[in-house]
């Protein structure tokens, strides 16, 4: 077995986005593309010499081959040990947990998350820090800088390792521990929640449907929901992870998880439904005849978290991404705890969690999590919901209506315009940003603009500043419009338009959100000139 230095040249465009580097799979499979980026991860984080890493991915096409390359590169770069999920599989939250549990020097996660997988779809790689969380901007910038001056990569010449067999093997000098991807994670979940109360609810006839969308969560959900909580076999559908996710778009939202949505709105629907994404960090929650928006889910989880053993002492604080609705802020106020507004991207929660300033975090993009790991965690959110349902003994619909009655309802929706021309998207955002100073005081759709800005985040822990995180337009009645371009797409640009309106009157809280948001939607289109700028007036995904 020899360690070889391979000459290479910088490859353009290896700048990590909202969550690591995501590209079309054929791009990742080009000669040296993966290798350059992985070498940049090692170089940009002080080298791999003597370090221990976690490695796993969501099982999408190219996951297995990429894992072999990464292992051989880790060995050549001097890593002491890599802990790999069996079959090179780990959900993102499970990887985060393993990094923390084993106190490793970080981990490499192979995933393009909610993006489709397959030979012509998407692939991704990201680095997580020793705290288990996604690398912050300072580190992704350092990695990117390394990609720009990359001239050699290190990789040993060796046969592939059998990653299907649990146990310890050696790759050159490096130890490779192939571990059960589910066991430690399932044990963690059992330590956080009242499984006995949930089992009793299940024994009493409670029914659930979990759509794993042929992605990584299948084995985790089957083990926890069916085996440990006693739900009937078949509760988890699309439970076998497939390289192309069975053609599904593994993004748990009403558009892509429509099969689950349809079932939950039938007369004989289960009591509770949920779906998760490609790598298991996102979740969608739906009750019988009621969809729970991610922003509302965060607020309800925060308001009721004390019902679960792990959070019975209360929350230290709540954090949400800026485009997420202010529903959680109202809960934080009622609980008398701090509330933080961060840019989009789970990496921004890491400092707050590490500093003990917040316990629960969430995003409108179907992400919720807590300080148990440093990633959002789809199954965690589902289990906290189940714990709350078991203790309260009420339906999802009842809990939602009671929540709105107490706190008011933040009607909320996100409109996505996907795969638009990047130049048009950039031009639209530039024009909108240029108009910011003129917006306050403007009357539109019977509302008056109170303030407008391009969101900048000042991290209260390390003092770093992240600018240009999205245009916020706030109205004097509490309504809000946010516009930003996605940092996770791989095709053209995706415009995300986030819409919010607050309704304190309990007699007006049952409207269809699109109807309730009508004036806000019209105002957004007029202010940003969406049709004129990008040539589209209808979103292709509404969440
Ligand atoms: C990632 C990030 C999230 C972010 C989401 C959408 O999620 O971890 O924090 O909210 O992307 O980002 P964007 O609006 O830039 O597309 P995931 O599940 O894709 O890893």
Boltz pocket constraint, residues with backbone or C-beta under 6 A from the ligand:
constraints:
  - pocket:
      binder: B
      contacts: [[A, 18], [A, 19], [A, 112], [A, 113], [A, 114], [A, 277], [A, 281], [A, 282], [A, 321], [A, 344], [A, 345], [A, 346], [A, 347], [A, 363], [A, 365], [A, 367], [A, 485], [A, 486], [A, 487], [A, 488], [A, 489], [A, 496]]
      max_distance: 6.0
